[in-house]
Amino acid sequence: MNKVLNFVRLDFITVKPYFTLKNLIIFSVMPLVFIIGYGSGTTAMTMFMVIAVLYVSYPFAVGEKNGIDALYPTLSIKRGTVVLGRYLFALFFDLFAGVLAYIYSFVALTILRKGFNALEGLTVTIVLFIVFSIIQAIQLPLYFKLGYSKAKLMSYLPFMVFPLVVLIANNFLGNIFASQITAFLEWMAMNTFAVILFIIVIWLGIMVVSYRTSLLFYNKRDF
């Protein structure tokens, strides 16, 4: 486990050079613009999670550019350690981005006197964490199978598919099954614990499948 944690630390060191003053200013100003424009922290929180997804991909880019993957065996780093370490790095980075997004929205909305609903903000943060971690669960196996350069374009597809699915569900299925959806939402409100438990189990299932798939792909790659 120490080797896995050391690998996670190595990934953090890898992305550290990208935390330049210029990037930090951009990442601070852009969410603020959306908060001022829309009076809500949801878009700002979403931006933080998008940034997290981008940063999680950087170790793959750096590793491919410098041929680091081929060096891992010489350092007695097993491929399973690489895969597990990269998933933990993604998890830690997403959690960090979620907490930062929540705090940023709270501070910005309070200063601008637009009001901040703590429970609503927490709910949005958790939902965004789940959604974007699932997007990463789709992206990571692609990176492990194809490498960063070949998988980069395909890894953007979930960003287009998710909004499309939501749009179709909202415009078409929402009208057809309006009463059923309303009844389902009411049931969810009355069975909150069961719904949360179900979501956690599904999320964990997706993560496990994604991890096993990435490990399978990475073990088959030649460096």
N, CA and C atoms as a LAMMPS dump frame, in Angstrom:
ITEM: TIMESTEP
0
ITEM: NUMBER OF ATOMS
669
ITEM: BOX BOUNDS ff ff ff
-5.0000000000000000e+02 5.0000000000000000e+02
-5.0000000000000000e+02 5.0000000000000000e+02
-5.0000000000000000e+02 5.0000000000000000e+02
ITEM: ATOMS id mol type element x y z
1 1 1 N 0.831 -1.219 0
2 1 2 C 0 0 0
3 1 3 C 0.86 1.261 0
4 2 1 N 2.031 1.174 0.647
5 2 2 C 2.929 2.323 0.664
6 2 3 C 3.385 2.695 -0.74
7 3 1 N 3.617 1.672 -1.586
8 3 2 C 4.026 1.94 -2.962
9 3 3 C 2.909 2.648 -3.737
10 4 1 N 1.668 2.256 -3.456
11 4 2 C 0.528 2.886 -4.127
12 4 3 C 0.431 4.351 -3.727
13 5 1 N 0.545 4.623 -2.424
14 5 2 C 0.47 5.992 -1.939
15 5 3 C 1.641 6.832 -2.454
16 6 1 N 2.816 6.218 -2.562
17 6 2 C 3.967 6.925 -3.123
18 6 3 C 3.738 7.259 -4.586
19 7 1 N 3.046 6.362 -5.286
20 7 2 C 2.735 6.622 -6.688
21 7 3 C 1.729 7.774 -6.813
22 8 1 N 0.749 7.793 -5.902
23 8 2 C -0.213 8.907 -5.876
24 8 3 C 0.534 10.222 -5.65
25 9 1 N 1.49 10.196 -4.722
26 9 2 C 2.297 11.391 -4.435
27 9 3 C 3.089 11.803 -5.678
28 10 1 N 3.57 10.822 -6.417
29 10 2 C 4.315 11.095 -7.647
30 10 3 C 3.436 11.786 -8.683
31 11 1 N 2.178 11.355 -8.785
32 11 2 C 1.249 11.997 -9.724
33 11 3 C 0.974 13.444 -9.324
34 12 1 N 0.853 13.693 -8.019
35 12 2 C 0.654 15.069 -7.554
36 12 3 C 1.871 15.937 -7.905
37 13 1 N 3.057 15.366 -7.777
38 13 2 C 4.267 16.093 -8.143
39 13 3 C 4.284 16.372 -9.646
40 14 1 N 3.754 15.423 -10.409
41 14 2 C 3.718 15.569 -11.861
42 14 3 C 2.852 16.739 -12.303
43 15 1 N 1.713 16.924 -11.654
44 15 2 C 0.794 17.996 -12.058
45 15 3 C 1.117 19.327 -11.394
46 16 1 N 1.989 19.312 -10.398
47 16 2 C 2.306 20.539 -9.66
48 16 3 C 2.802 21.668 -10.565
49 17 1 N 3.642 21.396 -11.575
50 17 2 C 4.109 22.486 -12.445
51 17 3 C 2.989 23.186 -13.219
52 18 1 N 1.827 22.528 -13.346
53 18 2 C 0.708 23.13 -14.085
54 18 3 C -0.081 24.106 -13.214
55 19 1 N 0.226 24.135 -11.92
56 19 2 C -0.429 25.1 -11.041
57 19 3 C 0.336 26.427 -11.081
58 20 1 N 0.367 27.018 -12.261
59 20 2 C 1.055 28.29 -12.439
60 20 3 C 0.155 29.436 -11.971
61 21 1 N 0.769 30.601 -11.754
62 21 2 C 0.002 31.767 -11.329
63 21 3 C -1.054 32.129 -12.372
64 22 1 N -0.682 32.021 -13.642
65 22 2 C -1.621 32.327 -14.729
66 22 3 C -2.84 31.42 -14.672
67 23 1 N -2.605 30.121 -14.519
68 23 2 C -3.715 29.173 -14.459
69 23 3 C -4.589 29.411 -13.234
70 24 1 N -3.957 29.687 -12.094
71 24 2 C -4.714 29.922 -10.874
72 24 3 C -5.604 31.159 -10.999
73 25 1 N -5.105 32.191 -11.674
74 25 2 C -5.911 33.401 -11.882
75 25 3 C -7.108 33.089 -12.778
76 26 1 N -6.843 32.347 -13.857
77 26 2 C -7.931 31.974 -14.777
78 26 3 C -8.974 31.129 -14.056
79 27 1 N -8.505 30.138 -13.285
80 27 2 C -9.418 29.24 -12.587
81 27 3 C -10.188 29.946 -11.472
82 28 1 N -9.685 31.091 -11.023
83 28 2 C -10.366 31.852 -9.975
84 28 3 C -11.366 32.843 -10.555
85 29 1 N -11.009 33.448 -11.691
86 29 2 C -11.838 34.503 -12.277
87 29 3 C -13.033 33.947 -13.037
88 30 1 N -12.824 32.894 -13.815
89 30 2 C -13.898 32.372 -14.662
90 30 3 C -15.116 31.913 -13.853
91 31 1 N -14.949 31.139 -12.772
92 31 2 C -16.13 30.772 -11.974
93 31 3 C -16.835 31.993 -11.385
94 32 1 N -16.049 33.001 -11.026
95 32 2 C -16.626 34.21 -10.445
96 32 3 C -17.515 34.924 -11.458
97 33 1 N -17.103 34.907 -12.718
98 33 2 C -17.902 35.531 -13.788
99 33 3 C -19.268 34.858 -13.892
100 34 1 N -19.284 33.528 -13.818
101 34 2 C -20.55 32.797 -13.902
102 34 3 C -21.414 33.029 -12.663
103 35 1 N -20.777 33.142 -11.509
104 35 2 C -21.54 33.409 -10.287
105 35 3 C -22.201 34.777 -10.361
106 36 1 N -21.452 35.776 -10.844
107 36 2 C -22.004 37.126 -10.986
108 36 3 C -23.123 37.143 -12.021
109 37 1 N -22.924 36.418 -13.115
110 37 2 C -23.904 36.418 -14.202
111 37 3 C -25.18 35.669 -13.879
112 38 1 N -25.038 34.509 -13.215
113 38 2 C -26.198 33.655 -12.97
114 38 3 C -26.68 33.699 -11.522
115 39 1 N -25.87 34.237 -10.634
116 39 2 C -26.276 34.302 -9.224
117 39 3 C -26.353 32.954 -8.56
118 40 1 N -25.68 31.97 -9.141
119 40 2 C -25.695 30.611 -8.601
120 40 3 C -24.291 30.031 -8.656
121 41 1 N -23.997 29.154 -7.707
122 41 2 C -22.672 28.552 -7.667
123 41 3 C -22.565 27.258 -8.448
124 42 1 N -23.676 26.773 -9.023
125 42 2 C -23.67 25.473 -9.709
126 42 3 C -22.698 25.447 -10.877
127 43 1 N -22.759 26.474 -11.735
128 43 2 C -21.865 26.522 -12.891
129 43 3 C -20.413 26.625 -12.459
130 44 1 N -20.162 27.419 -11.424
131 44 2 C -18.798 27.563 -10.913
132 44 3 C -18.285 26.22 -10.391
133 45 1 N -19.133 25.496 -9.662
134 45 2 C -18.745 24.184 -9.149
135 45 3 C -18.445 23.217 -10.294
136 46 1 N -19.261 23.291 -11.33
137 46 2 C -19.055 22.43 -12.497
138 46 3 C -17.705 22.704 -13.131
139 47 1 N -17.339 23.984 -13.208
140 47 2 C -16.052 24.338 -13.79
141 47 3 C -14.897 23.751 -12.997
142 48 1 N -14.993 23.768 -11.689
143 48 2 C -13.942 23.185 -10.857
144 48 3 C -13.789 21.693 -11.135
145 49 1 N -14.904 20.993 -11.322
146 49 2 C -14.839 19.562 -11.588
147 49 3 C -14.285 19.278 -12.983
148 50 1 N -14.614 20.131 -13.954
149 50 2 C -14.048 19.989 -15.297
150 50 3 C -12.532 20.15 -15.239
151 51 1 N -12.087 21.147 -14.487
152 51 2 C -10.652 21.371 -14.321
153 51 3 C -9.994 20.147 -13.682
154 52 1 N -10.668 19.548 -12.708
155 52 2 C -10.135 18.344 -12.05
156 52 3 C -9.958 17.213 -13.053
157 53 1 N -10.933 17.042 -13.934
158 53 2 C -10.848 15.994 -14.957
159 53 3 C -9.643 16.225 -15.855
160 54 1 N -9.417 17.482 -16.227
161 54 2 C -8.274 17.812 -17.088
162 54 3 C -6.953 17.509 -16.387
163 55 1 N -6.857 17.877 -15.107
164 55 2 C -5.615 17.66 -14.371
165 55 3 C -5.331 16.181 -14.154
166 56 1 N -6.366 15.382 -14.01
167 56 2 C -6.173 13.944 -13.824
168 56 3 C -5.555 13.311 -15.07
169 57 1 N -5.781 13.917 -16.223
170 57 2 C -5.235 13.37 -17.468
171 57 3 C -3.767 13.75 -17.679
172 58 1 N -3.273 14.762 -16.963
173 58 2 C -1.91 15.247 -17.184
174 58 3 C -0.834 14.202 -16.903
175 59 1 N -0.943 13.386 -15.834
176 59 2 C 0.091 12.36 -15.628
177 59 3 C 0.222 11.399 -16.809
178 60 1 N -0.889 11.108 -17.478
179 60 2 C -0.82 10.258 -18.672
180 60 3 C -0.051 10.962 -19.78
181 61 1 N -0.322 12.256 -19.954
182 61 2 C 0.352 13.027 -21.003
183 61 3 C 1.85 13.124 -20.722
184 62 1 N 2.203 13.44 -19.474
185 62 2 C 3.621 13.565 -19.104
186 62 3 C 4.33 12.22 -19.217
187 63 1 N 3.654 11.16 -18.763
188 63 2 C 4.248 9.826 -18.828
189 63 3 C 4.503 9.381 -20.25
190 64 1 N 3.561 9.675 -21.146
191 64 2 C 3.72 9.288 -22.549
192 64 3 C 4.822 10.106 -23.219
193 65 1 N 4.868 11.395 -22.924
194 65 2 C 5.856 12.287 -23.538
195 65 3 C 7.28 11.906 -23.153
196 66 1 N 7.467 11.479 -21.911
197 66 2 C 8.809 11.185 -21.408
198 66 3 C 9.12 9.689 -21.324
199 67 1 N 8.181 8.859 -21.792
200 67 2 C 8.403 7.413 -21.775
201 67 3 C 8.556 6.836 -20.379
202 68 1 N 7.8 7.403 -19.436
203 68 2 C 7.945 6.988 -18.034
204 68 3 C 7.387 5.591 -17.785
205 69 1 N 6.34 5.209 -18.517
206 69 2 C 5.709 3.906 -18.283
207 69 3 C 6.707 2.767 -18.433
208 70 1 N 7.623 2.91 -19.384
209 70 2 C 8.609 1.849 -19.61
210 70 3 C 9.612 1.751 -18.464
211 71 1 N 9.717 2.805 -17.659
212 71 2 C 10.672 2.818 -16.552
213 71 3 C 10.118 2.207 -15.271
214 72 1 N 8.803 2.123 -15.164
215 72 2 C 8.2 1.623 -13.935
216 72 3 C 8.689 0.229 -13.552
217 73 1 N 8.783 -0.721 -14.507
218 73 2 C 9.264 -2.058 -14.127
219 73 3 C 10.686 -2.036 -13.567
220 74 1 N 11.539 -1.142 -14.093
221 74 2 C 12.92 -1.062 -13.602
222 74 3 C 12.976 -0.498 -12.189
223 75 1 N 11.9 0.186 -11.775
224 75 2 C 11.82 0.739 -10.425
225 75 3 C 11.013 -0.161 -9.499
226 76 1 N 10.748 -1.386 -9.975
227 76 2 C 9.974 -2.376 -9.209
228 76 3 C 8.554 -1.877 -8.91
229 77 1 N 8.008 -1.108 -9.817
230 77 2 C 6.622 -0.645 -9.681
231 77 3 C 5.741 -1.514 -10.574
232 78 1 N 4.882 -2.295 -9.97
233 78 2 C 4.024 -3.194 -10.728
234 78 3 C 2.927 -2.422 -11.457
235 79 1 N 2.419 -3.006 -12.511
236 79 2 C 1.375 -2.335 -13.287
237 79 3 C 0.104 -2.154 -12.47
238 80 1 N -0.176 -3.109 -11.586
239 80 2 C -1.343 -2.959 -10.711
240 80 3 C -1.204 -1.762 -9.796
241 81 1 N 0.026 -1.485 -9.367
242 81 2 C 0.286 -0.315 -8.523
243 81 3 C 0.033 0.967 -9.29
244 82 1 N 0.45 0.99 -10.551
245 82 2 C 0.239 2.17 -11.401
246 82 3 C -1.249 2.445 -11.571
247 83 1 N -2.007 1.404 -11.886
248 83 2 C -3.442 1.577 -12.139
249 83 3 C -4.168 2.008 -10.872
250 84 1 N -3.938 1.298 -9.773
251 84 2 C -4.607 1.644 -8.519
252 84 3 C -4.195 3.043 -8.054
253 85 1 N -2.923 3.352 -8.177
254 85 2 C -2.442 4.669 -7.786
255 85 3 C -3.084 5.782 -8.59
256 86 1 N -3.261 5.556 -9.879
257 86 2 C -3.871 6.579 -10.72
258 86 3 C -5.355 6.766 -10.403
259 87 1 N -6.029 5.699 -10.038
260 87 2 C -7.443 5.812 -9.647
261 87 3 C -7.568 6.549 -8.316
262 88 1 N -6.68 6.25 -7.373
263 88 2 C -6.716 6.959 -6.096
264 88 3 C -6.367 8.426 -6.286
265 89 1 N -5.435 8.71 -7.183
266 89 2 C -5.08 10.097 -7.488
267 89 3 C -6.301 10.835 -8.031
268 90 1 N -7.029 10.206 -8.94
269 90 2 C -8.242 10.811 -9.507
270 90 3 C -9.278 11.049 -8.412
271 91 1 N -9.438 10.073 -7.503
272 91 2 C -10.404 10.2 -6.413
273 91 3 C -10.023 11.353 -5.49
274 92 1 N -8.765 11.412 -5.084
275 92 2 C -8.307 12.483 -4.196
276 92 3 C -8.451 13.847 -4.854
277 93 1 N -8.117 13.916 -6.133
278 93 2 C -8.179 15.196 -6.841
279 93 3 C -9.625 15.649 -6.992
280 94 1 N -10.533 14.717 -7.266
281 94 2 C -11.958 15.055 -7.379
282 94 3 C -12.501 15.545 -6.046
283 95 1 N -12.125 14.871 -4.961
284 95 2 C -12.565 15.297 -3.634
285 95 3 C -12.032 16.693 -3.308
286 96 1 N -10.772 16.926 -3.642
287 96 2 C -10.172 18.238 -3.419
288 96 3 C -10.905 19.308 -4.221
289 97 1 N -11.2 19.016 -5.491
290 97 2 C -11.904 19.975 -6.35
291 97 3 C -13.308 20.242 -5.829
292 98 1 N -13.98 19.188 -5.332
293 98 2 C -15.328 19.358 -4.803
294 98 3 C -15.362 20.236 -3.572
295 99 1 N -14.433 19.989 -2.643
296 99 2 C -14.356 20.804 -1.424
297 99 3 C -14.006 22.248 -1.768
298 100 1 N -13.045 22.419 -2.676
299 100 2 C -12.637 23.763 -3.09
300 100 3 C -13.788 24.498 -3.772
301 101 1 N -14.551 23.777 -4.62
302 101 2 C -15.691 24.385 -5.313
303 101 3 C -16.757 24.841 -4.323
304 102 1 N -16.999 24.023 -3.319
305 102 2 C -18.006 24.352 -2.298
306 102 3 C -17.59 25.601 -1.526
307 103 1 N -16.343 25.621 -1.075
308 103 2 C -15.844 26.766 -0.307
309 103 3 C -15.822 28.027 -1.159
310 104 1 N -15.371 27.889 -2.399
311 104 2 C -15.293 29.037 -3.31
312 104 3 C -16.682 29.632 -3.538
313 105 1 N -17.677 28.772 -3.798
314 105 2 C -19.036 29.255 -4.032
315 105 3 C -19.61 29.935 -2.8
316 106 1 N -19.343 29.344 -1.64
317 106 2 C -19.812 29.93 -0.386
318 106 3 C -19.232 31.334 -0.181
319 107 1 N -17.916 31.458 -0.342
320 107 2 C -17.25 32.747 -0.134
321 107 3 C -17.717 33.771 -1.159
322 108 1 N -17.758 33.376 -2.445
323 108 2 C -18.131 34.308 -3.506
324 108 3 C -19.574 34.788 -3.364
325 109 1 N -20.501 33.857 -3.127
326 109 2 C -21.915 34.223 -3.005
327 109 3 C -22.171 35.061 -1.747
328 110 1 N -21.423 34.77 -0.69
329 110 2 C -21.575 35.55 0.548
330 110 3 C -21.074 36.977 0.351
331 111 1 N -19.919 37.12 -0.276
332 111 2 C -19.36 38.452 -0.522
333 111 3 C -20.26 39.257 -1.456
334 112 1 N -20.802 38.579 -2.467
335 112 2 C -21.672 39.263 -3.43
336 112 3 C -23.103 39.424 -2.904
337 113 1 N -23.364 38.885 -1.718
338 113 2 C -24.673 38.967 -1.074
339 113 3 C -25.793 38.383 -1.938
340 114 1 N -25.485 37.265 -2.574
341 114 2 C -26.481 36.587 -3.398
342 114 3 C -27.115 35.41 -2.66
343 115 1 N -26.596 35.124 -1.474
344 115 2 C -27.171 34.052 -0.673
345 115 3 C -26.602 32.697 -1.031
346 116 1 N -26.319 31.907 -0.008
347 116 2 C -25.761 30.573 -0.216
348 116 3 C -26.522 29.568 0.62
349 117 1 N -27.129 28.594 -0.065
350 117 2 C -27.856 27.524 0.613
351 117 3 C -26.885 26.375 0.854
352 118 1 N -26.507 26.163 2.104
353 118 2 C -25.476 25.181 2.431
354 118 3 C -25.865 23.764 2.002
355 119 1 N -27.115 23.352 2.281
356 119 2 C -27.555 22.006 1.935
357 119 3 C -27.636 21.818 0.425
358 120 1 N -28.177 22.817 -0.262
359 120 2 C -28.266 22.742 -1.72
360 120 3 C -26.873 22.697 -2.338
361 121 1 N -25.967 23.526 -1.811
362 121 2 C -24.601 23.535 -2.317
363 121 3 C -23.913 22.196 -2.115
364 122 1 N -24.135 21.577 -0.956
365 122 2 C -23.542 20.268 -0.669
366 122 3 C -24.106 19.207 -1.61
367 123 1 N -25.418 19.261 -1.851
368 123 2 C -26.057 18.303 -2.753
369 123 3 C -25.5 18.419 -4.166
370 124 1 N -25.374 19.656 -4.639
371 124 2 C -24.829 19.894 -5.978
372 124 3 C -23.4 19.373 -6.065
373 125 1 N -22.612 19.629 -5.026
374 125 2 C -21.217 19.18 -5.012
375 125 3 C -21.129 17.663 -5.094
376 126 1 N -21.957 16.975 -4.316
377 126 2 C -21.937 15.504 -4.322
378 126 3 C -22.37 14.952 -5.675
379 127 1 N -23.427 15.535 -6.24
380 127 2 C -23.918 15.087 -7.549
381 127 3 C -22.839 15.283 -8.614
382 128 1 N -22.187 16.449 -8.609
383 128 2 C -21.13 16.725 -9.583
384 128 3 C -19.954 15.775 -9.399
385 129 1 N -19.621 15.488 -8.147
386 129 2 C -18.534 14.536 -7.876
387 129 3 C -18.854 13.174 -8.479
388 130 1 N -20.08 12.709 -8.28
389 130 2 C -20.481 11.4 -8.814
390 130 3 C -20.455 11.401 -10.334
391 131 1 N -21.038 12.442 -10.937
392 131 2 C -21.115 12.522 -12.398
393 131 3 C -19.724 12.548 -13.023
394 132 1 N -18.86 13.404 -12.507
395 132 2 C -17.541 13.553 -13.12
396 132 3 C -16.624 12.381 -12.797
397 133 1 N -16.806 11.731 -11.668
398 133 2 C -16.015 10.538 -11.393
399 133 3 C -16.438 9.396 -12.312
400 134 1 N -17.714 9.362 -12.684
401 134 2 C -18.175 8.357 -13.65
402 134 3 C -17.603 8.658 -15.033
403 135 1 N -17.544 9.945 -15.384
404 135 2 C -16.917 10.328 -16.651
405 135 3 C -15.46 9.861 -16.663
406 136 1 N -14.766 10.045 -15.556
407 136 2 C -13.386 9.588 -15.469
408 136 3 C -13.298 8.066 -15.516
409 137 1 N -14.31 7.396 -14.984
410 137 2 C -14.332 5.936 -15.034
411 137 3 C -14.417 5.443 -16.47
412 138 1 N -14.947 6.28 -17.364
413 138 2 C -14.995 5.958 -18.795
414 138 3 C -13.668 6.324 -19.455
415 139 1 N -13.09 7.441 -19.031
416 139 2 C -11.867 7.94 -19.651
417 139 3 C -10.635 7.11 -19.306
418 140 1 N -10.483 6.746 -18.041
419 140 2 C -9.253 6.104 -17.587
420 140 3 C -8.933 4.8 -18.331
421 141 1 N -9.897 3.9 -18.546
422 141 2 C -9.562 2.699 -19.33
423 141 3 C -9.062 3.031 -20.735
424 142 1 N -9.587 4.11 -21.333
425 142 2 C -9.128 4.519 -22.661
426 142 3 C -7.665 4.948 -22.609
427 143 1 N -7.31 5.712 -21.583
428 143 2 C -5.923 6.154 -21.445
429 143 3 C -4.984 4.968 -21.234
430 144 1 N -5.419 4.009 -20.413
431 144 2 C -4.574 2.854 -20.139
432 144 3 C -4.448 1.936 -21.355
433 145 1 N -5.459 1.908 -22.192
434 145 2 C -5.424 1.032 -23.362
435 145 3 C -4.682 1.667 -24.541
436 146 1 N -4.986 2.935 -24.816
437 146 2 C -4.491 3.583 -26.027
438 146 3 C -3.349 4.562 -25.79
439 147 1 N -3.178 5.019 -24.552
440 147 2 C -2.24 6.093 -24.307
441 147 3 C -2.934 7.435 -24.432
442 148 1 N -2.309 8.471 -23.928
443 148 2 C -2.956 9.789 -23.876
444 148 3 C -3.273 10.345 -25.262
445 149 1 N -2.316 10.325 -26.179
446 149 2 C -2.489 10.954 -27.493
447 149 3 C -3.639 10.341 -28.281
448 150 1 N -3.692 9.014 -28.32
449 150 2 C -4.723 8.336 -29.097
450 150 3 C -6.091 8.401 -28.423
451 151 1 N -6.105 8.47 -27.102
452 151 2 C -7.379 8.437 -26.374
453 151 3 C -7.936 9.825 -26.103
454 152 1 N -7.143 10.874 -26.34
455 152 2 C -7.535 12.23 -25.952
456 152 3 C -8.859 12.643 -26.57
457 153 1 N -9.02 12.421 -27.867
458 153 2 C -10.253 12.82 -28.547
459 153 3 C -11.439 12.007 -28.054
460 154 1 N -11.26 10.702 -27.92
461 154 2 C -12.339 9.833 -27.461
462 154 3 C -12.737 10.142 -26.018
463 155 1 N -11.774 10.604 -25.228
464 155 2 C -12.063 10.874 -23.82
465 155 3 C -12.985 12.066 -23.632
466 156 1 N -13.115 12.888 -24.675
467 156 2 C -14.014 14.041 -24.578
468 156 3 C -15.468 13.674 -24.884
469 157 1 N -15.686 12.492 -25.438
470 157 2 C -17.038 12.089 -25.827
471 157 3 C -18.03 12.087 -24.662
472 158 1 N -17.636 11.611 -23.46
473 158 2 C -18.602 11.638 -22.341
474 158 3 C -19.131 13.03 -22.032
475 159 1 N -18.292 14.074 -22.26
476 159 2 C -18.745 15.439 -22.003
477 159 3 C -19.876 15.84 -22.944
478 160 1 N -19.885 15.225 -24.145
479 160 2 C -20.95 15.522 -25.103
480 160 3 C -22.142 14.593 -24.919
481 161 1 N -21.87 13.342 -24.537
482 161 2 C -22.941 12.352 -24.403
483 161 3 C -23.823 12.649 -23.198
484 162 1 N -23.215 12.992 -22.052
485 162 2 C -23.987 13.245 -20.839
486 162 3 C -25.007 14.371 -21.018
487 163 1 N -24.607 15.56 -21.517
488 163 2 C -25.598 16.62 -21.727
489 163 3 C -26.674 16.223 -22.737
490 164 1 N -26.278 15.436 -23.747
491 164 2 C -27.243 14.992 -24.749
492 164 3 C -28.282 14.073 -24.13
493 165 1 N -27.837 13.166 -23.291
494 165 2 C -28.764 12.248 -22.612
495 165 3 C -29.721 13.027 -21.717
496 166 1 N -29.178 13.991 -20.967
497 166 2 C -30.015 14.815 -20.088
498 166 3 C -31.032 15.606 -20.901
499 167 1 N -30.601 16.154 -22.038
500 167 2 C -31.491 16.943 -22.898
501 167 3 C -32.625 16.088 -23.442
502 168 1 N -32.293 14.898 -23.929
503 168 2 C -33.31 13.993 -24.472
504 168 3 C -34.282 13.566 -23.375
505 169 1 N -33.727 13.228 -22.218
506 169 2 C -34.575 12.791 -21.102
507 169 3 C -35.513 13.903 -20.653
508 170 1 N -35 15.13 -20.67
509 170 2 C -35.795 16.262 -20.198
510 170 3 C -36.876 16.659 -21.199
511 171 1 N -36.532 16.702 -22.484
512 171 2 C -37.457 17.194 -23.508
513 171 3 C -38.451 16.149 -23.998
514 172 1 N -38.043 14.904 -24.021
515 172 2 C -38.907 13.873 -24.596
516 172 3 C -39.491 12.941 -23.525
517 173 1 N -38.587 12.257 -22.821
518 173 2 C -39.072 11.317 -21.817
519 173 3 C -39.788 12.035 -20.684
520 174 1 N -39.338 13.269 -20.375
521 174 2 C -39.967 14.028 -19.297
522 174 3 C -41.425 14.326 -19.587
523 175 1 N -41.743 14.584 -20.843
524 175 2 C -43.132 14.872 -21.221
525 175 3 C -43.981 13.613 -21.27
526 176 1 N -43.372 12.52 -21.719
527 176 2 C -44.124 11.273 -21.881
528 176 3 C -44.41 10.621 -20.527
529 177 1 N -43.39 10.64 -19.669
530 177 2 C -43.522 9.953 -18.38
531 177 3 C -43.544 10.942 -17.223
532 178 1 N -44.173 12.088 -17.423
533 178 2 C -44.18 13.146 -16.402
534 178 3 C -44.758 12.655 -15.078
535 179 1 N -45.886 11.967 -15.125
536 179 2 C -46.531 11.507 -13.893
537 179 3 C -45.692 10.45 -13.19
538 180 1 N -45.09 9.538 -13.99
539 180 2 C -44.261 8.488 -13.403
540 180 3 C -43.005 9.076 -12.758
541 181 1 N -42.425 10.074 -13.426
542 181 2 C -41.226 10.717 -12.891
543 181 3 C -41.547 11.442 -11.587
544 182 1 N -42.696 12.124 -11.559
545 182 2 C -43.113 12.826 -10.345
546 182 3 C -43.307 11.847 -9.196
547 183 1 N -43.952 10.723 -9.488
548 183 2 C -44.17 9.701 -8.463
549 183 3 C -42.845 9.12 -7.983
550 184 1 N -41.907 8.943 -8.927
551 184 2 C -40.596 8.402 -8.568
552 184 3 C -39.822 9.366 -7.681
553 185 1 N -39.892 10.656 -7.988
554 185 2 C -39.207 11.66 -7.172
555 185 3 C -39.811 11.725 -5.77
556 186 1 N -41.119 11.576 -5.691
557 186 2 C -41.772 11.563 -4.382
558 186 3 C -41.34 10.338 -3.58
559 187 1 N -41.216 9.209 -4.266
560 187 2 C -40.753 7.991 -3.595
561 187 3 C -39.326 8.166 -3.094
562 188 1 N -38.485 8.807 -3.909
563 188 2 C -37.095 9.056 -3.519
564 188 3 C -37.032 9.932 -2.272
565 189 1 N -37.917 10.941 -2.228
566 189 2 C -37.938 11.848 -1.077
567 189 3 C -38.307 11.113 0.209
568 190 1 N -39.142 10.078 0.084
569 190 2 C -39.581 9.329 1.262
570 190 3 C -38.63 8.19 1.622
571 191 1 N -37.723 7.863 0.715
572 191 2 C -36.79 6.761 0.952
573 191 3 C -35.355 7.229 0.693
574 192 1 N -35.005 8.31 1.327
575 192 2 C -33.705 8.945 1.085
576 192 3 C -32.54 8.009 1.353
577 193 1 N -32.57 7.318 2.496
578 193 2 C -31.462 6.437 2.849
579 193 3 C -31.283 5.326 1.815
580 194 1 N -32.392 4.717 1.385
581 194 2 C -32.327 3.636 0.398
582 194 3 C -31.768 4.142 -0.928
583 195 1 N -32.171 5.348 -1.314
584 195 2 C -31.699 5.934 -2.576
585 195 3 C -30.198 6.208 -2.493
586 196 1 N -29.75 6.782 -1.37
587 196 2 C -28.33 7.073 -1.196
588 196 3 C -27.501 5.795 -1.232
589 197 1 N -27.983 4.774 -0.541
590 197 2 C -27.288 3.49 -0.517
591 197 3 C -27.216 2.888 -1.917
592 198 1 N -28.323 2.978 -2.657
593 198 2 C -28.363 2.451 -4.026
594 198 3 C -27.358 3.181 -4.916
595 199 1 N -27.306 4.505 -4.798
596 199 2 C -26.387 5.299 -5.61
597 199 3 C -24.937 4.95 -5.292
598 200 1 N -24.635 4.775 -4.001
599 200 2 C -23.274 4.422 -3.587
600 200 3 C -22.871 3.066 -4.153
601 201 1 N -23.796 2.094 -4.084
602 201 2 C -23.501 0.751 -4.596
603 201 3 C -23.262 0.795 -6.103
604 202 1 N -24.111 1.528 -6.839
605 202 2 C -23.945 1.641 -8.289
606 202 3 C -22.625 2.323 -8.622
607 203 1 N -22.317 3.403 -7.885
608 203 2 C -21.078 4.141 -8.127
609 203 3 C -19.853 3.25 -7.886
610 204 1 N -19.875 2.523 -6.772
611 204 2 C -18.772 1.616 -6.465
612 204 3 C -18.64 0.529 -7.532
613 205 1 N -19.783 0.026 -8.01
614 205 2 C -19.769 -0.989 -9.062
615 205 3 C -19.117 -0.475 -10.337
616 206 1 N -19.457 0.749 -10.707
617 206 2 C -18.877 1.364 -11.91
618 206 3 C -17.374 1.547 -11.738
619 207 1 N -16.956 1.996 -10.538
620 207 2 C -15.536 2.202 -10.281
621 207 3 C -14.759 0.89 -10.354
622 208 1 N -15.321 -0.167 -9.778
623 208 2 C -14.643 -1.473 -9.772
624 208 3 C -14.501 -2.009 -11.19
625 209 1 N -15.585 -1.924 -11.977
626 209 2 C -15.546 -2.384 -13.373
627 209 3 C -14.524 -1.585 -14.17
628 210 1 N -14.525 -0.275 -13.955
629 210 2 C -13.574 0.592 -14.649
630 210 3 C -12.138 0.231 -14.28
631 211 1 N -11.892 0.03 -12.989
632 211 2 C -10.55 -0.322 -12.526
633 211 3 C -10.087 -1.652 -13.112
634 212 1 N -10.938 -2.651 -13.05
635 212 2 C -10.575 -3.969 -13.585
636 212 3 C -10.313 -3.903 -15.083
637 213 1 N -11.107 -3.095 -15.788
638 213 2 C -10.918 -2.935 -17.233
639 213 3 C -9.591 -2.254 -17.526
640 214 1 N -9.28 -1.206 -16.766
641 214 2 C -8.011 -0.493 -16.947
642 214 3 C -6.827 -1.415 -16.676
643 215 1 N -6.926 -2.214 -15.626
644 215 2 C -5.848 -3.143 -15.282
645 215 3 C -5.642 -4.165 -16.388
646 216 1 N -6.744 -4.655 -16.95
647 216 2 C -6.667 -5.617 -18.048
648 216 3 C -5.982 -4.995 -19.26
649 217 1 N -6.401 -3.78 -19.611
650 217 2 C -5.816 -3.095 -20.768
651 217 3 C -4.328 -2.795 -20.549
652 218 1 N -3.997 -2.308 -19.361
653 218 2 C -2.622 -1.893 -19.083
654 218 3 C -1.67 -3.082 -19.049
655 219 1 N -2.15 -4.21 -18.57
656 219 2 C -1.323 -5.414 -18.532
657 219 3 C -0.992 -5.94 -19.934
658 220 1 N -1.829 -5.594 -20.901
659 220 2 C -1.634 -6.081 -22.261
660 220 3 C -0.785 -5.133 -23.105
661 221 1 N -0.507 -3.939 -22.585
662 221 2 C 0.275 -2.973 -23.364
663 221 3 C 1.769 -3.293 -23.33
664 222 1 N 2.428 -3.013 -24.456
665 222 2 C 3.869 -3.202 -24.556
666 222 3 C 4.564 -1.841 -24.517
667 223 1 N 5.613 -1.756 -23.724
668 223 2 C 6.367 -0.494 -23.62
669 223 3 C 7.837 -0.748 -23.961
